[in-house]
């Protein structure tokens, strides 16, 4: 139905179609007779198989709510009126990675031109059957610009393309299989199956869950869920609409926004209550502040009703989250724990953490008094270099081996590099590191498989030696913090004596 068109004729026709279905006529017959869509008439109403995210959420809910053989009532969308039928169900089929050669056929083509494209497709298929490279055929013959960039590769799932195209793809049984040329609305297609991605059954699959989350966040089901949640929160928060004249409010809003005047208008003032919650009133003044952030402009009066709906939803959500402990006792306990933890963090920071890290004089005194505790064990000094490009890392490794002192300029922006002293057994590589000056390790791939690392040894330290204050500073801060905490707790125990109820302790198991 075109935007703004009279829908009465379409509404009558869809109800006639529903009546025909109720008399026992087949869905295919009714779809062909009553549908005004050429594509639906041609397919006799068949949409092929669908899966989640392939249809609008509202339609998906209708279809998934039908039993096999059952049809829906009339559904009205922005596109028109619909009736759906669940023809058949099957288990999920997973995804297919394919490569395609497409020979386009334009609507303006004559029968002779169309026949020439068909013969060309047949000749390409013959070449493929004799061992020609599918890659080469894509680059030479495919009429798709995107195909030239991706070599015709794509991953498809149920419901993404026409039922006819989908059937041809899913009929391919093993990687390497190729379809004979077949016609679709775009032209003649030849498809090669590259791989099969089975249905994910592991609920803890991180990659699959991330994909589902992305789909949900970009789908209208999230907006619907949020709207339903807002409606529930309106009841929970005790939302009550105030008494005021909306037209007068729109005039006042114009005056406040355009003319910067907030003089009362027919009883509307900044203090007028628009709506209220259990423990809060929302006024016209709040509404004007909200509008100022929306910047509606001089034409705002046309959109004031929709802006008011958005303002109510915003206010409901804000009130609910600001008073969430009122609606969930468990949250109330968690909020108390959270606030107490923040308080403890602030007190610990004041009396221990910041005090220890910022008092350089006290740290130095502590270090001098405990030097024997800060000792380097035997080890080496070395540079660690990492990069995702293993080939460039090989070149960097050789350059550093030839000129170790210039490692900073050699690595530059090409790789991540850092030098340090390492004790035996604490090297950041899994391979065995000989204790030898000038040793260059092999490239080692990280666990994620996206980066490589090597190590070059500058110097060897075969004996133990004292750590300087700078070398030991992190350890000194940690030890000094523990000392401050112990002393602070002792002072607290003196000031706030702890009494244990032994009778209660005896009842504990």
C-alpha positions in Angstrom: 0.0 0.0 0.0 1.5 3.4 -1.0 2.0 5.9 1.8 -1.2 8.0 2.2 -3.3 5.7 0.0 -6.8 4.6 0.8 -6.6 1.3 2.6 -10.2 0.4 2.7 -10.1 -1.6 -0.6 -7.0 -3.5 0.6 -8.6 -4.2 3.9 -11.7 -5.6 2.3 -9.6 -7.8 0.0 -7.4 -9.2 2.8 -10.5 -10.1 4.8 -12.0 -11.7 1.7 -8.8 -13.8 1.4 -9.1 -14.8 5.1 -12.7 -15.8 4.6 -11.7 -17.9 1.6 -9.1 -19.7 3.7 -11.7 -20.3 6.4 -13.9 -22.1 3.8 -11.1 -24.6 3.2 -9.4 -23.2 0.1 -5.6 -23.9 -0.2 -3.2 -21.1 0.9 -1.5 -21.3 -2.5 -4.8 -20.8 -4.3 -5.8 -17.9 -2.1 -2.4 -16.2 -2.3 -2.4 -16.4 -6.1 -5.9 -15.1 -6.4 -5.9 -12.3 -3.8 -2.3 -11.0 -3.4 -1.4 -7.7 -5.1 2.3 -8.6 -5.0 3.7 -10.0 -8.3 6.4 -11.9 -6.4 3.9 -13.5 -4.0 1.6 -14.5 -6.9 4.6 -16.1 -8.8 5.7 -18.1 -5.7 2.1 -18.9 -4.8 2.6 -17.4 -1.4 5.8 -19.4 -0.5 8.5 -17.4 1.3 10.7 -20.5 1.8 12.2 -21.2 5.2 12.9 -18.4 7.7 15.0 -18.2 10.8 15.5 -15.7 13.5 16.3 -12.1 12.5 15.2 -12.6 8.9 11.8 -10.9 9.3 10.6 -7.9 11.4 10.3 -8.9 15.0 6.5 -8.5 15.0 6.1 -10.8 12.0 8.6 -13.3 13.4 6.5 -13.5 16.6 3.4 -14.2 14.5 5.0 -16.9 12.4 6.8 -18.7 15.2 3.5 -18.8 17.1 1.8 -20.8 14.4 1.7 -24.6 14.3 2.5 -26.4 11.1 -0.5 -26.1 8.7 -2.0 -23.2 10.7 -2.5 -19.7 9.2 -2.6 -16.4 11.0 -5.3 -13.7 11.1 -4.9 -10.4 9.3 -1.7 -8.4 10.3 -1.3 -4.8 9.3 2.2 -3.4 8.7 3.6 -0.3 7.0 3.7 -2.2 3.8 0.1 -3.4 3.8 -2.0 -6.3 5.1 -0.7 -9.8 5.5 -1.8 -13.4 6.3 1.0 -15.9 7.1 0.9 -19.7 7.2 3.4 -22.1 8.8 3.8 -24.6 5.9 6.5 -26.8 7.4 9.2 -26.8 10.1 12.7 -28.3 10.1 15.8 -28.2 12.3 18.2 -25.2 12.0 20.5 -25.7 9.0 23.5 -23.5 9.9 25.3 -21.3 7.5 27.1 -21.8 4.2 30.2 -20.1 2.9 29.9 -19.9 -0.9 31.6 -18.4 -4.0 29.4 -17.2 -6.8 29.6 -16.4 -10.5 26.8 -14.0 -11.5 26.0 -13.2 -15.1 23.4 -10.4 -14.8 20.2 -10.2 -16.9 18.6 -6.8 -17.2 14.9 -6.3 -17.4 15.4 -4.6 -20.8 17.1 -7.7 -22.3 15.5 -9.3 -25.3 15.0 -13.0 -25.5 18.0 -13.3 -27.8 20.2 -11.4 -25.3 18.9 -13.5 -22.4 19.6 -16.7 -24.4 23.2 -15.5 -25.1 23.8 -15.1 -21.3 22.4 -18.6 -20.7 24.8 -20.1 -23.3 27.7 -18.2 -21.7 26.8 -19.6 -18.3 26.7 -23.1 -19.7 30.1 -22.7 -21.3 31.6 -21.4 -18.0 30.1 -24.5 -16.3 31.7 -26.8 -18.9 35.1 -25.1 -18.2 34.7 -25.6 -14.5 33.8 -29.2 -15.0 37.1 -29.7 -16.8 39.1 -28.3 -14.0 39.1 -24.5 -14.6 39.8 -22.3 -11.5 36.6 -20.9 -10.0 38.6 -17.9 -8.8 39.7 -17.2 -12.3 36.2 -17.6 -13.7 34.8 -15.1 -11.1 37.4 -12.5 -12.0 36.9 -13.0 -15.7 33.2 -13.4 -16.0 31.3 -12.2 -12.9 29.3 -9.0 -13.5 29.3 -8.1 -9.8 31.7 -5.3 -8.8 31.6 -6.7 -5.3 32.5 -10.1 -6.6 35.7 -8.6 -8.1 36.7 -7.4 -4.6 35.7 -10.5 -2.6 36.2 -13.0 -5.4 32.5 -13.7 -5.2 32.7 -15.1 -1.6 30.0 -14.6 1.0 28.4 -16.4 3.9 24.6 -17.0 3.8 22.0 -18.3 6.2 18.4 -19.2 5.9 16.1 -16.4 4.9 18.8 -14.1 3.5 18.0 -14.7 -0.2 15.2 -16.1 -2.3 13.9 -19.6 -1.6 15.0 -20.8 -5.0 18.6 -19.5 -4.5 18.7 -20.8 -1.0 17.6 -24.3 -2.1 20.4 -24.5 -4.7 23.0 -23.6 -2.1 21.7 -25.9 0.7 21.4 -28.8 -1.8 25.2 -28.8 -2.2 26.5 -31.5 0.2 30.2 -31.1 0.5 32.8 -28.3 0.1 34.0 -28.0 -3.5 30.6 -29.0 -5.0 29.3 -26.6 -7.8 25.8 -26.0 -9.0 24.8 -26.1 -12.6 23.8 -22.7 -13.9 20.4 -21.6 -12.6 18.3 -18.5 -13.1 17.2 -16.0 -10.4 15.8 -12.5 -10.6 19.3 -11.1 -11.0 20.5 -13.3 -13.8 22.3 -16.7 -14.2 24.2 -18.0 -11.1 26.8 -20.7 -10.6 27.6 -21.4 -6.9 30.4 -23.2 -5.3 30.2 -24.5 -1.7 33.4 -23.5 0.2 32.5 -24.6 3.7 29.6 -25.6 6.0 29.2 -23.8 9.4 27.0 -26.0 11.6 24.5 -24.7 14.1 26.1 -23.5 17.3 24.9 -25.6 20.2 27.3 -24.4 22.8 25.5 -21.7 24.8 28.9 -20.4 26.1 30.3 -19.8 22.6 31.7 -16.3 22.9 31.8 -15.5 19.2 28.3 -16.7 18.6 26.9 -14.8 21.6 28.6 -11.6 20.5 27.0 -12.0 17.0 23.5 -12.6 18.6 24.0 -9.5 20.8 24.9 -7.4 17.8 21.8 -8.6 16.0 19.5 -7.9 19.0 20.9 -4.4 19.5 20.3 -3.5 15.8 16.9 -5.2 15.7 13.5 -3.7 16.5 13.0 -6.3 19.2 15.3 -4.3 21.6 13.2 -1.2 21.1 10.0 -3.2 21.7 11.5 -4.8 24.8 12.6 -1.4 26.2 9.1 0.1 25.5 7.4 -2.9 27.3 9.8 -2.4 30.2 9.0 1.3 30.4 5.3 0.5 30.5 5.9 -1.9 33.5 8.0 0.7 35.2 5.2 3.3 34.8 3.0 1.1 37.0 5.8 0.3 39.5 6.8 3.9 40.0 3.2 5.1 40.7 3.0 7.3 37.6 0.1 9.7 37.7 -0.8 12.2 35.0 -1.4 15.8 36.1 -4.4 18.0 35.2 -3.6 20.6 32.6 -4.7 21.7 29.1 -2.2 20.3 26.5 -2.9 23.1 24.0 -2.2 25.7 26.6 1.0 23.8 27.5 2.2 23.9 23.9 1.6 27.7 23.7 3.5 28.2 26.9 6.3 26.0 25.6 6.5 28.1 22.5 6.7 31.3 24.6 9.4 29.8 26.9 11.5 28.4 24.0 11.2 31.0 21.2 10.5 34.2 23.2 12.4 33.1 26.3 9.4 34.2 28.3 8.2 32.1 31.3 5.2 34.2 32.3 2.2 32.0 33.1 -0.3 31.3 30.3 -3.8 30.3 31.2 -2.7 28.7 34.5 0.4 27.1 33.1 3.5 28.1 35.2 6.9 26.5 35.7 5.5 24.9 38.9 2.6 23.2 37.2 2.7 19.5 37.8 2.7 17.5 34.5 2.9 14.1 36.2 4.1 12.5 39.4 5.7 9.4 40.8 5.5 7.9 44.3 8.1 10.4 45.7 8.6 13.0 43.0 6.7 15.6 41.0 7.7 16.5 37.4 6.8 20.1 36.5 6.6 22.3 33.5 10.0 23.7 34.4 11.5 20.2 34.0 9.7 19.9 30.6 11.1 23.2 29.3 14.6 22.2 30.4 14.2 18.9 28.6 13.0 20.7 25.4 16.0 23.1 25.5 18.3 20.1 25.3 16.2 18.7 22.4 16.5 22.0 20.4 13.1 21.5 18.7 13.2 25.0 17.0 10.2 27.1 15.8 8.3 24.1 14.4 8.3 22.3 17.7 4.5 22.6 18.2 4.0 20.0 15.5 6.1 17.5 17.4 5.2 18.4 21.0 2.9 15.3 21.6 5.7 13.0 20.5 8.3 14.9 22.5 6.0 14.6 25.5 5.9 10.8 25.1 9.7 10.7 24.9 9.9 13.0 28.0 7.6 10.8 30.0 9.6 7.6 29.1 12.8 9.4 29.9 11.4 10.5 33.3 10.1 7.1 34.1 13.4 5.4 33.4 15.3 8.0 35.3 13.1 7.7 38.4 13.2 3.9 38.3 17.0 3.8 38.2 17.3 6.5 40.8 15.1 4.6 43.2 15.8 1.0 42.1 16.3 -0.1 45.6 12.6 0.6 46.3 11.5 -1.9 43.7 14.1 -4.7 44.4 15.1 -5.6 47.9 18.1 -7.5 46.7 19.4 -4.4 44.9 19.0 -2.5 48.1 21.4 -4.8 49.8 23.8 -4.6 46.9 23.7 -0.8 46.9 24.5 -0.8 50.6 27.5 -3.1 50.0 28.6 -1.0 47.1 28.4 2.2 49.1 30.2 0.7 52.0 32.9 -0.7 49.7 33.4 2.8 48.2 33.7 4.2 51.7 36.3 1.6 52.7 38.2 2.3 49.4 38.3 6.0 50.2 39.5 5.5 53.8 42.1 2.9 52.7 43.3 5.3 50.0 43.7 8.1 52.5 45.4 6.1 55.3 47.4 3.5 53.3 47.6 3.5 49.5 48.1 7.2 48.6 50.0 7.8 51.7 52.5 5.1 50.9 53.0 5.9 47.2 53.4 9.7 47.7 55.7 9.8 50.8 59.0 9.4 49.0 61.1 10.2 52.1 59.3 7.5 54.1 59.7 5.0 51.3 63.4 5.7 51.0 63.9 5.3 54.8 62.0 2.0 54.6 64.1 0.8 51.7 67.4 1.7 53.5 66.2 -0.2 56.6 65.3 -3.3 54.6 67.9 -3.4 51.8 68.6 -7.0 52.5 65.1 -7.9 51.3 65.5 -6.4 47.9 67.9 -8.5 46.0 68.3 -9.3 42.3 68.5 -13.0 41.6 70.8 -14.3 38.8 69.4 -13.4 35.4 69.8 -11.2 32.3 69.0 -7.8 30.9 67.2 -8.0 27.6 64.9 -6.3 25.1 61.5 -7.9 24.3 60.1 -7.0 20.8 56.5 -7.9 19.6 54.6 -7.4 16.4 51.7 -8.9 14.4 54.0 -9.0 11.3 56.3 -11.9 11.6 58.3 -11.1 8.4 59.1 -7.6 9.6 60.0 -8.9 13.0 62.6 -11.3 11.5 64.3 -8.2 9.9 64.2 -6.2 13.1 65.7 -9.2 15.0 68.7 -9.3 12.7 69.2 -5.5 12.8 69.2 -5.6 16.7 71.6 -8.5 16.7 74.0 -6.5 14.5 73.6 -3.3 16.5 72.1 -3.9 20.0 72.6 -0.4 21.3 70.4 1.1 18.6 67.3 -1.1 19.4 65.0 1.9 20.0 65.6 3.5 16.6 65.5 0.1 14.9 62.1 -0.8 16.3 60.6 2.7 16.1 56.9 2.5 15.2 57.3 -0.9 13.5 57.0 -3.0 16.7 56.4 -2.8 20.4 59.7 -3.0 22.4 60.8 -2.7 26.0 64.0 -3.5 27.8 64.3 -4.8 31.4 66.2 -7.1 33.7 64.7 -10.6 34.2 65.5 -13.1 36.8 66.1 -16.7 35.8 62.7 -18.5 35.3 60.8 -15.3 34.9 61.2 -14.7 31.2 58.2 -13.6 29.2 58.7 -16.5 26.7 58.0 -20.2 26.9 61.1 -21.4 25.1 64.3 -22.1 27.0 66.5 -19.0 27.2 70.3 -19.8 27.5 72.1 -17.5 29.9 74.4 -16.0 27.2 75.2 -12.5 26.1 74.1 -11.8 22.6 71.5 -14.6 22.5 68.6 -14.1 20.1 65.5 -16.2 20.7 63.2 -17.6 18.0 60.0 -15.9 17.1 57.2 -17.1 19.5 53.5 -16.8 18.7 51.3 -15.6 21.6 48.3 -17.7 22.8 45.8 -15.7 20.9 47.8 -16.3 17.6 47.7 -12.6 16.6 51.2 -11.5 17.6 54.9 -12.7 17.6 57.7 -12.0 20.1 61.4 -12.4 20.3 64.0 -11.6 23.0 67.6 -10.4 22.7 70.0 -10.7 25.7 72.2 -7.7 26.4 74.0 -8.7 29.6 74.2 -11.7 31.9 74.2 -11.4 35.7 75.3 -14.8 37.1 75.3 -13.7 40.8 72.8 -12.1 43.2 73.1 -8.3 43.7 71.3 -5.6 45.6 68.4 -3.8 43.9 68.6 0.0 43.7 65.8 2.0 45.2 64.4 2.7 41.7 64.5 -1.0 40.8 62.8 -2.0 44.1 60.4 0.9 44.3 57.3 -1.1 43.4 58.1 -3.8 46.0 59.0 -1.2 48.6 55.6 0.6 48.1 53.8 -2.7 48.5 55.7 -3.6 51.7 55.3 -0.2 53.2 51.6 -0.2 52.5 51.2 -3.4 54.4 53.1 -1.9 57.3 50.9 1.2 57.3 47.7 -1.0 57.2 48.9 -3.1 60.1 49.6 0.0 62.2 46.3 1.6 61.2 44.4 -1.5 62.2 46.1 -1.6 65.6 45.1 2.0 66.2 41.5 1.2 65.2 41.4 -1.8 67.6 42.6 0.4 70.4 40.0 3.0 69.7 37.1 0.6 68.9 37.4 -2.5 71.0 35.9 -5.7 69.5 33.8 -7.8 71.8 32.9 -11.4 70.8 29.6 -12.9 72.1 30.9 -16.3 73.0 27.4 -17.7 73.6 26.4 -16.9 70.0 29.8 -18.3 68.7 29.1 -21.6 70.4 25.8 -22.0 68.5 27.6 -21.8 65.1 28.4 -25.0 63.3 
